[in-house]
Amino acid sequence: MTIDIETVIRDNRHVPYMIHGYNNGKEISRRTMDLSSYYVSAMFQDFIYDLLKLPKVTTVYAHNLA
């Protein structure tokens, strides 16, 4: 599984607004337009939940994390 996290800079901090993953033809994508910590956290929780439902994902490579 390869994932990419896209961010915007708000108040001099990188704030994630989208996370996308790809693994053997399966894609997972979550995004939020509301950059409050509640919605960013919910976006990651939903992504991880969907990731755990995929069969045989043993390694995850992440890009960005700036």
Secondary structure as a PSIPRED ss2 file (coil, helix, strand):
# PSIPRED VFORMAT (PSIPRED V4.0)

   1 M C   1.000  0.000  0.000
   2 T E   0.000  0.000  1.000
   3 I E   0.000  0.000  1.000
   4 D E   0.000  0.000  1.000
   5 I E   0.000  0.000  1.000
   6 E E   0.000  0.000  1.000
   7 T E   0.000  0.000  1.000
   8 V E   0.000  0.000  1.000
   9 I E   0.000  0.000  1.000
  10 R E   0.000  0.000  1.000
  11 D C   1.000  0.000  0.000
  12 N C   1.000  0.000  0.000
  13 R E   0.000  0.000  1.000
  14 H E   0.000  0.000  1.000
  15 V E   0.000  0.000  1.000
  16 P E   0.000  0.000  1.000
  17 Y E   0.000  0.000  1.000
  18 M E   0.000  0.000  1.000
  19 I E   0.000  0.000  1.000
  20 H E   0.000  0.000  1.000
  21 G E   0.000  0.000  1.000
  22 Y E   0.000  0.000  1.000
  23 N E   0.000  0.000  1.000
  24 N C   1.000  0.000  0.000
  25 G C   1.000  0.000  0.000
  26 K E   0.000  0.000  1.000
  27 E E   0.000  0.000  1.000
  28 I E   0.000  0.000  1.000
  29 S E   0.000  0.000  1.000
  30 R E   0.000  0.000  1.000
  31 R E   0.000  0.000  1.000
  32 T C   1.000  0.000  0.000
  33 M C   1.000  0.000  0.000
  34 D C   1.000  0.000  0.000
  35 L C   1.000  0.000  0.000
  36 S C   1.000  0.000  0.000
  37 S H   0.000  1.000  0.000
  38 Y H   0.000  1.000  0.000
  39 Y H   0.000  1.000  0.000
  40 V H   0.000  1.000  0.000
  41 S H   0.000  1.000  0.000
  42 A H   0.000  1.000  0.000
  43 M H   0.000  1.000  0.000
  44 F H   0.000  1.000  0.000
  45 Q H   0.000  1.000  0.000
  46 D H   0.000  1.000  0.000
  47 F H   0.000  1.000  0.000
  48 I H   0.000  1.000  0.000
  49 Y H   0.000  1.000  0.000
  50 D H   0.000  1.000  0.000
  51 L H   0.000  1.000  0.000
  52 L H   0.000  1.000  0.000
  53 K H   0.000  1.000  0.000
  54 L C   1.000  0.000  0.000
  55 P C   1.000  0.000  0.000
  56 K C   1.000  0.000  0.000
  57 V C   1.000  0.000  0.000
  58 T C   1.000  0.000  0.000
  59 T C   1.000  0.000  0.000
  60 V C   1.000  0.000  0.000
  61 Y E   0.000  0.000  1.000
  62 A E   0.000  0.000  1.000
  63 H E   0.000  0.000  1.000
  64 N C   1.000  0.000  0.000
  65 L C   1.000  0.000  0.000
  66 A C   1.000  0.000  0.000
